[in-house]
Amino acid sequence: MAEQLRLGQARLETTTKVTLAVLALASGVYTYLGVRGLLNGDAAVVFFGAVIYSVAVSVGIYAFWSYLMRFLPHIESARARAWLFVAMLIGSCMIIAMSSWLNAAALAGSAALEQHMANATETYQQQLDQAHANALAAQSLLPDIQLASKRFASLAQNERSTGALTGTSGSGTVVQLLAQMSTELNRLSLEVDESRGEVKRKYESGGRNLSRMRELISNSGPIEARANAFGEETLKLIGQITSLQQTSVAPSVKRAAEDLGKTFIAPIADGQDASLQERQTEVVSRVETALRAQSRALSAAADEILQREPVTPARFQPLSPPEAVLRYANDFLPSWAGAISIDLLPAVLIFIMIIVEGAIRRHGGVDLDAETMSAADVMRGAEIYRQMEERFSQQPPPLPAAPTPSPDKNVTPITMPGVNRRND
């Protein structure tokens, strides 16, 4: 088994190098596409800057994973392997920081910008509707104004025909006062009614701007050109929203209602006798009271409309594709996963190589060289062994050692300190 694993490892070495080179090249290409959207200036400067950065990223990724593939599977020390894993973690984070997010920008930059424009369109739609509702709120006062105008006109007509208020028919002080109040209220109702047409035109114009913005989102073509056109449409729409808020007639209604009560001047009774004059003065007093009550009611209704929160159109913030990818990262997790996988896939290959190397060591890795020797290696070893035997057989035999005389038992040898014994 160890022999088969070692052979497979050797056969896949070229495949591993080619795979690593292709992944590094792919990461460099997508990095170039991503970094090009961040650079500004002359076209040549942008091109060369993006190329240099992408080439540096490709070379760095290839060298980083090559070093780890070469050394990490063969390290047996747990401490050394742990430090290499730390180095791999740090390098992976650096690769994500310098390349992966740019790869994600290249993969999903256009979609992220379209998402950004779609969100802005929904925001502007809500603001346009709110401004339109605020502008139309004053229209709710129209029935009350018209009803008050008709009531004063009806009283004037009855007084003129039958003398319902003073008991004397004809066009006198009371009729003139009631007719005047009816005319003023009718003029105010016409002003409110005319504003409805202007509000409708501005709302429809804002709707056309929104339709154009949605077309720019769904159309094909370079995203930069569409984003610029989208920004121009947002400026027009902001102008329409602001103008629509200024179309509201609620302030005019409030001023007119206050004027009705504050500027009322009771006319002098013009009856022919004192009794009629007295009745006219009494009716004028009642008309004044009713008019002031109507004025307070209209003013309060206008205040409720004016107290509504005004619409503040949001300014559209242009984004580059990488910035949009970062802002809407949660919406493009598959693109992020693909961009990171391109850069970190070699880590999986390294883990596979570590497992295979461990299996080789467990299944006879020590005797693997003897098992995988070829016939030529065996013959070469035998020839070296034969030459060594011939060389040792040609050397002369060593001389026999001189016999050592046996010492006389009756003689006691004398040894002197510091003097070596020497045989002649």
C-alpha positions, 0 to 999 in steps of 0.5 A: 500500500505504501508503494502505491501511495508513493507512486500516486504521489509522484504521478500527481506532482505535475497535476498539483503544480498545474492546478496551483498555477491555474488557481493562482492565474484565475485569482489574478484575473478576477483580482484585476477585474475587481481592482480596476473598479477602484482605480481612477485616473488615466486609462493607461495608469489604471490598466498598468496599476491593475495588471501589476497588482494582479500579477503580484497577487498571482505570484504571491498565492502560487509561492505561498501554497508551493512552500506549504505543499513542499514542507508541511506534509513532511514535517513530523514534529508536532510543534513545527507543524503547528507553527506551519499551520499558524503560518497558513492561517495568517497567509490565508487571511492575507490572501482574503484581504488582498484578493478574495474580496476583489474576486467577489467584486468581479463576480458580483459587483454588477449585481451588488450595484443593481441591488444598491440602486433597487434599494434606493428606488424603493426608498424614493418610491416611499418618499414620493408617496409620502410627499404626495399624501402630505400634499393631498392632505389639504384636499380633505379640507375642501368639503368643509370649506365648500360646506361652509360657503354653501351654508353662508350662501344659503342663509344670504339667499333666504334672508334676501327672499324671505327675511329668515334672519331679520324678519325683513326681506331684501338685500340689506346689511345681513345679506351683503355680509353673508354673501361676502363670507360665502364668496371668500370661502368659495375663493379658498375652496377654488384655490384648494381644488386647483392645487389638486391638478398641480399635485397630480402633475408633479406626482406623475412626473416623479413616477416617470423618473422612478420608471426610468430608474427601474429601467436602468436597473433591469437593462443590460450594459456597462454598470458604470454608465447605468449607475451614472444615469441612475444618479441623474434621475435621482436628482430629478426625482428629489427635485420633484419630491421637494416641489411636491411638498411645496405644493400643499395648500395647507399653509394657505388654508391656515392663513385664510382661516385665521384672516376670517376670524381676525379681520372680520369687521361688523358692518353698520346696520342700514335698516330703515327703523330702529327695530330693523337695525337692532335685529340686523346688529343681532344677526351680524353678531351671530354671524361673527360668532359662527364665522370665528368658530368656522375659522378656528375649526379650519385653522385646527384642521390645517395645523394637523396637516402642517404637523406631519413630518416633512419628507427629506429626500435621501441623497443617492450615494454612488458606490464602486462595485467592491464597496457595493459587494462589501455593503451587501455581503449578506445578499451575495454569500455564494459569490463570496464563497466562490471567490474565497474558494479560488484562493483557499482550495490549495489548503484542501490539497495540502491536507490530502497530502498530509493524510497520504504522507502519514499513511505512507509512514504507517505502512512501511515507509522505512523499507519503501526504498528497498521495495521500489528499487529497479533492476538497474539499481539492484545490478548497480549495487551488486557491481559495487559490492563485487568491486569492494570484495576484489579490492580487499582480496588484493591487499597483502595479508598482515604480518604476524605479530612477534612472539612475546618472551615469557617472563621468568618466574624468578625475576621480578620486573621493576617499574619506574614511575613516569617511564614507559616500558619499551620492547626491543 
